[in-house]
Amino acid sequence: MVIILNGVAIGNWQLATGDGNGTTATTTATANCHLYIMRKFTTYILTVPAVIVIVALVTVKLSPGSARAETEPAPKKKKPASNLDFWLNQATTAPASQPADTATKPASNPFSNKNRPFRPDAVPGVIEMSNGKQLPGWLYTTRDKPWVVFDPVLERWRRIPFITVLSITAVVTEEKYELQWRWKAMGEPEKVFTGKKFPYRRFLWEFRLIDGSIVKGAVKGQPIWVRWNEKTAGPLVLHERNKGKIDTKLEDIYYVKKIVVSTKMRDAVLADRKKQPATQPAK
């Protein structure tokens, strides 16, 4: 378009100066005609695009979307206070898979301290007494002290961490009644029998470890406790020897018969307790 207009302008100039092939008067009339045509053509060229642009702007201005966009400014995004807020805002809520009636029930707190070990060295398990009573819960011994057992095979004391133990079983090596004696008189080496007796037992303890090995030996009176529902039973002592009071029967002297370190065993005993009638005492 620019080239055409330039050509028309050059031709008009030649006609106006008399450089063409016609006379000067004819040349002047022709130049004026050419100038008139060029003005009309230029006006048409400039007017049509302007009209198109104006119509387009009016159409966009009157559209409902644009009016809503102008009347309702876009909300500004709030800058997150921290990286945690940003990732929480990016997270989406998963659709609820539970029925609506369960949504009103209070959710259980997984971080509740109830029925959780208050000591990091406590292990889950069950203690079975010689009378058949079972004590499930968290088991622990003296703080920062492993089980100390004399190994007769190695002829030395062994220190066994509680976390490496699967079970501890009492082995009664001697069980009898001892007679009570007293000195006949002060300063005399003679003793006389009082006619009374007391029960007496000797123990060895069999430790079954997680590597499959078994250590069997004496334990010099180490205590153990069991805790559940914020109630503690103990200390229950693992003796090397134990004796009862005068005129007490052997079957009335209870001792730790077995200790099992197992979450499944503990949960099974607790589930069995719930099934028992309220009038029946729990084992």
Buried (B, 14 or more C-beta within 10 A) or exposed (E): EEEEEEEBEEBBEBBBEEEBEEEEEEBBEBBEEBBEEBEEBEEEEEEEEEEEEEEEEEEEEEEEEEEEEEEEEEEEEEEEEEEEEEEEEEEEEEEEEEEEEEEEEEEEEEEEEEEEBEEEBBBBBBBBBBEEBBBBBBBBBBEEEBBBBBBEEEEEEBEBEBEBBBBBBBEBEEEEBEEEEEEEEEEEEEEEEEEEBBBBBBBBBBBBBEEEEEBBBBBEEBEBBBBBEEEBBBEBEBBBEBBBEEEBEBEEBEBBBBBBBBEEBBEEBBEEEEEEEEEEEBB
